Amino acid sequence: MMNPVTWLLEGTIEVGGGYLSVREVVGNLFGLASAILGMRRLVWAWPVGLVGNVLLFTVFLGGEIGQVTEEPLWGQAGRQIMFAAVGAYGWWKWRRSARADDGGAVAPRWATGRERALLLALAVVGYVVCYLLLGVIGSYSPTTEAWILAGSMLATYGMARGWVEFWLVWIAVDVVGVTTLVDAGYYPTAFMYLFYAVFVVWGFVTWWRVSARVAPATSGDTPQPPLESRPDAENGQHEGVRA
Protein backbone atom coordinates (compact mmCIF):
# COMPACT_ATOMS: atom_id res chain seq x y z
CA MET A 1 0.00 0.00 0.00
CA MET A 2 1.36 3.45 -0.94
CA ASN A 3 2.23 5.89 1.81
CA PRO A 4 0.47 9.29 1.57
CA VAL A 5 3.49 11.09 0.07
CA THR A 6 4.03 8.46 -2.64
CA TRP A 7 0.32 8.40 -3.39
CA LEU A 8 0.27 12.18 -3.80
CA LEU A 9 3.32 12.28 -6.06
CA GLU A 10 2.78 9.13 -8.12
CA GLY A 11 -0.82 8.06 -7.56
CA THR A 12 -3.55 8.01 -10.14
CA ILE A 13 -7.33 7.80 -9.96
CA GLU A 14 -9.00 5.50 -12.48
CA VAL A 15 -11.86 7.09 -14.37
CA GLY A 16 -13.50 5.05 -17.10
CA GLY A 17 -10.80 3.79 -19.42
CA GLY A 18 -8.20 6.34 -18.28
CA TYR A 19 -6.81 7.88 -15.14
CA LEU A 20 -6.35 11.20 -13.41
CA SER A 21 -3.17 12.36 -11.71
CA VAL A 22 -3.65 12.72 -7.95
CA ARG A 23 -1.37 15.77 -7.98
CA GLU A 24 -3.53 17.46 -10.60
CA VAL A 25 -6.74 16.82 -8.68
CA VAL A 26 -5.32 17.83 -5.27
CA GLY A 27 -3.55 20.85 -6.75
CA ASN A 28 -6.80 22.11 -8.22
CA LEU A 29 -8.62 21.54 -4.93
CA PHE A 30 -6.07 23.80 -3.23
CA GLY A 31 -6.64 26.32 -6.01
CA LEU A 32 -10.38 26.21 -5.43
CA ALA A 33 -9.90 26.64 -1.68
CA SER A 34 -7.66 29.63 -2.35
CA ALA A 35 -10.29 31.21 -4.60
CA ILE A 36 -13.00 30.76 -1.96
CA LEU A 37 -10.78 32.28 0.72
CA GLY A 38 -9.94 35.11 -1.66
CA MET A 39 -13.61 35.85 -2.22
CA ARG A 40 -14.01 36.11 1.55
CA ARG A 41 -10.88 38.32 1.66
CA LEU A 42 -8.98 36.11 4.07
CA VAL A 43 -5.17 36.22 4.13
CA TRP A 44 -5.03 32.42 4.12
CA ALA A 45 -5.99 32.54 0.42
CA TRP A 46 -2.34 33.18 -0.48
CA PRO A 47 -0.46 30.38 1.37
CA VAL A 48 -3.15 27.85 0.45
CA GLY A 49 -2.81 28.89 -3.17
CA LEU A 50 0.98 28.46 -3.03
CA VAL A 51 0.58 24.78 -2.15
CA GLY A 52 -1.62 24.26 -5.20
CA ASN A 53 0.91 26.13 -7.38
CA VAL A 54 3.71 23.75 -6.42
CA LEU A 55 1.62 20.67 -7.16
CA LEU A 56 0.32 21.94 -10.50
CA PHE A 57 3.78 23.09 -11.58
CA THR A 58 5.01 19.50 -11.34
CA VAL A 59 2.00 18.37 -13.41
CA PHE A 60 2.47 20.84 -16.27
CA LEU A 61 6.27 20.94 -16.25
CA GLY A 62 6.33 18.22 -18.85
CA GLY A 63 3.42 16.50 -20.54
CA GLU A 64 5.55 13.40 -20.90
CA ILE A 65 5.70 13.02 -17.10
CA GLY A 66 2.00 12.18 -16.99
CA GLN A 67 2.00 10.74 -20.53
CA VAL A 68 -0.83 13.13 -21.36
CA THR A 69 0.58 15.10 -24.25
CA GLU A 70 3.91 15.17 -26.03
CA GLU A 71 4.54 18.89 -25.48
CA PRO A 72 4.80 20.48 -22.03
CA LEU A 73 2.30 23.24 -21.34
CA TRP A 74 4.86 25.93 -20.55
CA GLY A 75 2.17 28.59 -20.18
CA GLN A 76 0.39 26.53 -17.54
CA ALA A 77 3.62 25.57 -15.79
CA GLY A 78 5.07 29.07 -16.01
CA ARG A 79 2.03 30.69 -14.52
CA GLN A 80 2.44 28.54 -11.41
CA ILE A 81 5.83 30.19 -10.88
CA MET A 82 4.17 33.55 -11.46
CA PHE A 83 1.44 32.67 -8.98
CA ALA A 84 4.05 31.85 -6.36
CA ALA A 85 5.83 35.18 -6.91
CA VAL A 86 2.70 37.35 -7.05
CA GLY A 87 1.15 35.24 -4.29
CA ALA A 88 4.03 36.12 -2.01
CA TYR A 89 3.44 39.79 -2.86
CA GLY A 90 -0.30 39.46 -2.23
CA TRP A 91 0.30 37.69 1.08
CA TRP A 92 2.67 40.45 2.18
CA LYS A 93 0.38 43.25 0.99
CA TRP A 94 -2.79 41.88 2.57
CA ARG A 95 -1.02 41.34 5.87
CA ARG A 96 0.39 44.88 6.01
CA SER A 97 -2.65 46.75 4.71
CA ALA A 98 -5.29 48.24 6.96
CA ARG A 99 -8.34 46.03 7.24
CA ALA A 100 -11.70 46.87 5.74
CA ASP A 101 -14.37 48.15 8.09
CA ASP A 102 -16.05 44.73 8.08
CA GLY A 103 -12.86 42.94 9.15
CA GLY A 104 -11.77 41.71 5.70
CA ALA A 105 -8.06 41.69 4.93
CA VAL A 106 -8.59 44.15 2.07
CA ALA A 107 -11.32 46.59 1.09
CA PRO A 108 -12.41 45.88 -2.52
CA ARG A 109 -12.54 48.89 -4.82
CA TRP A 110 -12.86 49.60 -8.52
CA ALA A 111 -9.61 50.52 -10.21
CA THR A 112 -9.16 54.15 -11.21
CA GLY A 113 -9.09 55.22 -14.85
CA ARG A 114 -5.32 55.41 -14.76
CA GLU A 115 -5.06 51.95 -13.20
CA ARG A 116 -7.36 50.47 -15.85
CA ALA A 117 -5.24 52.02 -18.58
CA LEU A 118 -2.21 50.44 -16.92
CA LEU A 119 -3.94 47.03 -16.86
CA LEU A 120 -4.78 47.32 -20.56
CA ALA A 121 -1.22 48.26 -21.44
CA LEU A 122 0.17 45.41 -19.32
CA ALA A 123 -2.27 42.99 -20.99
CA VAL A 124 -1.03 43.91 -24.47
CA VAL A 125 2.66 43.93 -23.57
CA GLY A 126 2.31 40.79 -21.43
CA TYR A 127 0.60 38.84 -24.19
CA VAL A 128 3.22 39.77 -26.78
CA VAL A 129 6.10 38.91 -24.46
CA CYS A 130 4.56 35.59 -23.40
CA TYR A 131 3.73 34.66 -26.99
CA LEU A 132 7.26 35.32 -28.18
CA LEU A 133 8.77 33.49 -25.20
CA LEU A 134 6.54 30.44 -25.59
CA GLY A 135 7.26 30.38 -29.30
CA VAL A 136 10.98 30.11 -28.54
CA ILE A 137 10.93 27.53 -25.72
CA GLY A 138 8.04 25.52 -27.16
CA SER A 139 4.48 25.11 -25.98
CA TYR A 140 1.37 23.10 -26.72
CA SER A 141 -0.43 26.20 -27.98
CA PRO A 142 1.48 29.51 -27.73
CA THR A 143 -1.52 31.53 -28.96
CA THR A 144 -3.84 30.47 -26.15
CA GLU A 145 -1.24 29.80 -23.47
CA ALA A 146 0.19 33.30 -23.88
CA TRP A 147 -3.16 34.76 -22.90
CA ILE A 148 -3.60 32.26 -20.05
CA LEU A 149 -0.21 33.24 -18.65
CA ALA A 150 -0.52 37.00 -19.19
CA GLY A 151 -4.14 37.10 -18.01
CA SER A 152 -3.34 35.09 -14.90
CA MET A 153 -0.56 37.51 -14.04
CA LEU A 154 -2.92 40.48 -14.33
CA ALA A 155 -5.73 38.81 -12.37
CA THR A 156 -3.50 37.76 -9.48
CA TYR A 157 -1.91 41.21 -9.29
CA GLY A 158 -5.37 42.80 -9.33
CA MET A 159 -6.47 40.57 -6.47
CA ALA A 160 -3.41 41.59 -4.46
CA ARG A 161 -4.33 45.24 -5.02
CA GLY A 162 -7.98 44.62 -4.12
CA TRP A 163 -9.41 45.67 -7.52
CA VAL A 164 -12.88 44.35 -8.31
CA GLU A 165 -11.94 44.04 -11.99
CA PHE A 166 -9.61 41.11 -11.34
CA TRP A 167 -12.62 38.78 -11.39
CA LEU A 168 -13.46 39.90 -14.93
CA VAL A 169 -9.92 39.12 -16.07
CA TRP A 170 -10.28 35.62 -14.59
CA ILE A 171 -13.44 35.05 -16.64
CA ALA A 172 -11.53 35.87 -19.82
CA VAL A 173 -8.72 33.51 -18.76
CA ASP A 174 -11.12 30.68 -17.93
CA VAL A 175 -12.90 30.85 -21.28
CA VAL A 176 -9.61 30.30 -23.11
CA GLY A 177 -8.29 27.85 -20.51
CA VAL A 178 -11.18 25.39 -20.75
CA THR A 179 -10.83 24.87 -24.49
CA THR A 180 -7.04 24.58 -24.35
CA LEU A 181 -6.96 22.08 -21.48
CA VAL A 182 -9.70 19.87 -22.94
CA ASP A 183 -7.82 19.71 -26.20
CA ALA A 184 -4.59 18.86 -24.33
CA GLY A 185 -6.24 16.14 -22.25
CA TYR A 186 -5.98 17.77 -18.80
CA TYR A 187 -9.58 17.07 -17.93
CA PRO A 188 -9.50 17.69 -14.14
CA THR A 189 -8.00 21.13 -14.61
CA ALA A 190 -10.36 21.85 -17.53
CA PHE A 191 -13.28 20.97 -15.27
CA MET A 192 -11.93 23.27 -12.58
CA TYR A 193 -11.62 26.09 -15.13
CA LEU A 194 -15.24 25.51 -16.09
CA PHE A 195 -16.27 25.60 -12.45
CA TYR A 196 -14.19 28.74 -11.89
CA ALA A 197 -16.04 30.41 -14.77
CA VAL A 198 -19.22 30.11 -12.70
CA PHE A 199 -17.50 30.78 -9.40
CA VAL A 200 -15.75 33.97 -10.52
CA VAL A 201 -19.11 35.48 -11.51
CA TRP A 202 -20.21 34.88 -7.92
CA GLY A 203 -16.95 36.34 -6.64
CA PHE A 204 -17.31 39.37 -8.89
CA VAL A 205 -20.82 40.12 -7.65
CA THR A 206 -19.70 39.60 -4.04
CA TRP A 207 -16.75 41.99 -4.31
CA TRP A 208 -18.89 44.49 -6.24
CA ARG A 209 -21.44 44.57 -3.43
CA VAL A 210 -18.80 44.78 -0.72
CA SER A 211 -17.03 47.64 -2.53
CA ALA A 212 -20.26 49.63 -2.37
CA ARG A 213 -20.64 49.34 1.39
CA VAL A 214 -17.09 49.06 2.72
CA ALA A 215 -14.93 52.17 2.62
CA PRO A 216 -11.50 51.36 1.16
CA ALA A 217 -8.72 51.52 3.72
CA THR A 218 -6.55 53.32 1.21
CA SER A 219 -6.65 54.44 -2.39
CA GLY A 220 -3.00 53.59 -2.98
CA ASP A 221 -0.18 51.52 -1.55
CA THR A 222 0.46 53.59 1.58
CA PRO A 223 -0.62 51.54 4.59
CA GLN A 224 -3.02 53.15 7.04
CA PRO A 225 -2.94 52.81 10.83
CA PRO A 226 -4.65 49.69 12.21
CA LEU A 227 -8.32 50.20 13.01
CA GLU A 228 -7.71 49.88 16.72
CA SER A 229 -5.52 53.01 16.67
CA ARG A 230 -7.96 55.16 14.67
CA PRO A 231 -9.91 57.85 16.54
CA ASP A 232 -13.26 56.52 15.35
CA ALA A 233 -12.60 52.96 16.50
CA GLU A 234 -14.38 51.87 19.66
CA ASN A 235 -13.26 49.11 21.95
CA GLY A 236 -14.45 45.78 20.65
CA GLN A 237 -16.03 47.32 17.57
CA HIS A 238 -13.83 45.58 15.00
CA GLU A 239 -12.58 42.07 14.57
CA GLY A 240 -8.94 41.12 14.83
CA VAL A 241 -6.70 40.50 11.82
CA ARG A 242 -8.06 37.69 9.74
CA ALA A 243 -5.63 35.11 8.54
C-alpha positions in Angstrom: 0.0 0.0 0.0 1.4 3.5 -0.9 2.2 5.9 1.8 0.5 9.3 1.6 3.5 11.1 0.1 4.0 8.5 -2.6 0.3 8.4 -3.4 0.3 12.2 -3.8 3.3 12.3 -6.1 2.8 9.1 -8.1 -0.8 8.1 -7.6 -3.6 8.0 -10.1 -7.3 7.8 -10.0 -9.0 5.5 -12.5 -11.9 7.1 -14.4 -13.5 5.1 -17.1 -10.8 3.8 -19.4 -8.2 6.3 -18.3 -6.8 7.9 -15.1 -6.3 11.2 -13.4 -3.2 12.4 -11.7 -3.7 12.7 -8.0 -1.4 15.8 -8.0 -3.5 17.5 -10.6 -6.7 16.8 -8.7 -5.3 17.8 -5.3 -3.6 20.9 -6.7 -6.8 22.1 -8.2 -8.6 21.5 -4.9 -6.1 23.8 -3.2 -6.6 26.3 -6.0 -10.4 26.2 -5.4 -9.9 26.6 -1.7 -7.7 29.6 -2.4 -10.3 31.2 -4.6 -13.0 30.8 -2.0 -10.8 32.3 0.7 -9.9 35.1 -1.7 -13.6 35.9 -2.2 -14.0 36.1 1.6 -10.9 38.3 1.7 -9.0 36.1 4.1 -5.2 36.2 4.1 -5.0 32.4 4.1 -6.0 32.5 0.4 -2.3 33.2 -0.5 -0.5 30.4 1.4 -3.2 27.9 0.5 -2.8 28.9 -3.2 1.0 28.5 -3.0 0.6 24.8 -2.2 -1.6 24.3 -5.2 0.9 26.1 -7.4 3.7 23.8 -6.4 1.6 20.7 -7.2 0.3 21.9 -10.5 3.8 23.1 -11.6 5.0 19.5 -11.3 2.0 18.4 -13.4 2.5 20.8 -16.3 6.3 20.9 -16.2 6.3 18.2 -18.9 3.4 16.5 -20.5 5.5 13.4 -20.9 5.7 13.0 -17.1 2.0 12.2 -17.0 2.0 10.7 -20.5 -0.8 13.1 -21.4 0.6 15.1 -24.3 3.9 15.2 -26.0 4.5 18.9 -25.5 4.8 20.5 -22.0 2.3 23.2 -21.3 4.9 25.9 -20.5 2.2 28.6 -20.2 0.4 26.5 -17.5 3.6 25.6 -15.8 5.1 29.1 -16.0 2.0 30.7 -14.5 2.4 28.5 -11.4 5.8 30.2 -10.9 4.2 33.6 -11.5 1.4 32.7 -9.0 4.0 31.9 -6.4 5.8 35.2 -6.9 2.7 37.3 -7.0 1.1 35.2 -4.3 4.0 36.1 -2.0 3.4 39.8 -2.9 -0.3 39.5 -2.2 0.3 37.7 1.1 2.7 40.5 2.2 0.4 43.3 1.0 -2.8 41.9 2.6 -1.0 41.3 5.9 0.4 44.9 6.0 -2.6 46.7 4.7 -5.3 48.2 7.0 -8.3 46.0 7.2 -11.7 46.9 5.7 -14.4 48.2 8.1 -16.0 44.7 8.1 -12.9 42.9 9.1 -11.8 41.7 5.7 -8.1 41.7 4.9 -8.6 44.1 2.1 -11.3 46.6 1.1 -12.4 45.9 -2.5 -12.5 48.9 -4.8 -12.9 49.6 -8.5 -9.6 50.5 -10.2 -9.2 54.2 -11.2 -9.1 55.2 -14.9 -5.3 55.4 -14.8 -5.1 51.9 -13.2 -7.4 50.5 -15.8 -5.2 52.0 -18.6 -2.2 50.4 -16.9 -3.9 47.0 -16.9 -4.8 47.3 -20.6 -1.2 48.3 -21.4 0.2 45.4 -19.3 -2.3 43.0 -21.0 -1.0 43.9 -24.5 2.7 43.9 -23.6 2.3 40.8 -21.4 0.6 38.8 -24.2 3.2 39.8 -26.8 6.1 38.9 -24.5 4.6 35.6 -23.4 3.7 34.7 -27.0 7.3 35.3 -28.2 8.8 33.5 -25.2 6.5 30.4 -25.6 7.3 30.4 -29.3 11.0 30.1 -28.5 10.9 27.5 -25.7 8.0 25.5 -27.2 4.5 25.1 -26.0 1.4 23.1 -26.7 -0.4 26.2 -28.0 1.5 29.5 -27.7 -1.5 31.5 -29.0 -3.8 30.5 -26.2 -1.2 29.8 -23.5 0.2 33.3 -23.9 -3.2 34.8 -22.9 -3.6 32.3 -20.0 -0.2 33.2 -18.7 -0.5 37.0 -19.2 -4.1 37.1 -18.0 -3.3 35.1 -14.9 -0.6 37.5 -14.0 -2.9 40.5 -14.3 -5.7 38.8 -12.4 -3.5 37.8 -9.5 -1.9 41.2 -9.3 -5.4 42.8 -9.3 -6.5 40.6 -6.5 -3.4 41.6 -4.5 -4.3 45.2 -5.0 -8.0 44.6 -4.1 -9.4 45.7 -7.5 -12.9 44.4 -8.3 -11.9 44.0 -12.0 -9.6 41.1 -11.3 -12.6 38.8 -11.4 -13.5 39.9 -14.9 -9.9 39.1 -16.1 -10.3 35.6 -14.6 -13.4 35.1 -16.6 -11.5 35.9 -19.8 -8.7 33.5 -18.8 -11.1 30.7 -17.9 -12.9 30.9 -21.3 -9.6 30.3 -23.1 -8.3 27.9 -20.5 -11.2 25.4 -20.7 -10.8 24.9 -24.5 -7.0 24.6 -24.3 -7.0 22.1 -21.5 -9.7 19.9 -22.9 -7.8 19.7 -26.2 -4.6 18.9 -24.3 -6.2 16.1 -22.3 -6.0 17.8 -18.8 -9.6 17.1 -17.9 -9.5 17.7 -14.1 -8.0 21.1 -14.6 -10.4 21.9 -17.5 -13.3 21.0 -15.3 -11.9 23.3 -12.6 -11.6 26.1 -15.1 -15.2 25.5 -16.1 -16.3 25.6 -12.5 -14.2 28.7 -11.9 -16.0 30.4 -14.8 -19.2 30.1 -12.7 -17.5 30.8 -9.4 -15.8 34.0 -10.5 -19.1 35.5 -11.5 -20.2 34.9 -7.9 -17.0 36.3 -6.6 -17.3 39.4 -8.9 -20.8 40.1 -7.6 -19.7 39.6 -4.0 -16.7 42.0 -4.3 -18.9 44.5 -6.2 -21.4 44.6 -3.4 -18.8 44.8 -0.7 -17.0 47.6 -2.5 -20.3 49.6 -2.4 -20.6 49.3 1.4 -17.1 49.1 2.7 -14.9 52.2 2.6 -11.5 51.4 1.2 -8.7 51.5 3.7 -6.5 53.3 1.2 -6.6 54.4 -2.4 -3.0 53.6 -3.0 -0.2 51.5 -1.5 0.5 53.6 1.6 -0.6 51.5 4.6 -3.0 53.1 7.0 -2.9 52.8 10.8 -4.7 49.7 12.2 -8.3 50.2 13.0 -7.7 49.9 16.7 -5.5 53.0 16.7 -8.0 55.2 14.7 -9.9 57.8 16.5 -13.3 56.5 15.3 -12.6 53.0 16.5 -14.4 51.9 19.7 -13.3 49.1 22.0 -14.4 45.8 20.6 -16.0 47.3 17.6 -13.8 45.6 15.0 -12.6 42.1 14.6 -8.9 41.1 14.8 -6.7 40.5 11.8 -8.1 37.7 9.7 -5.6 35.1 8.5 
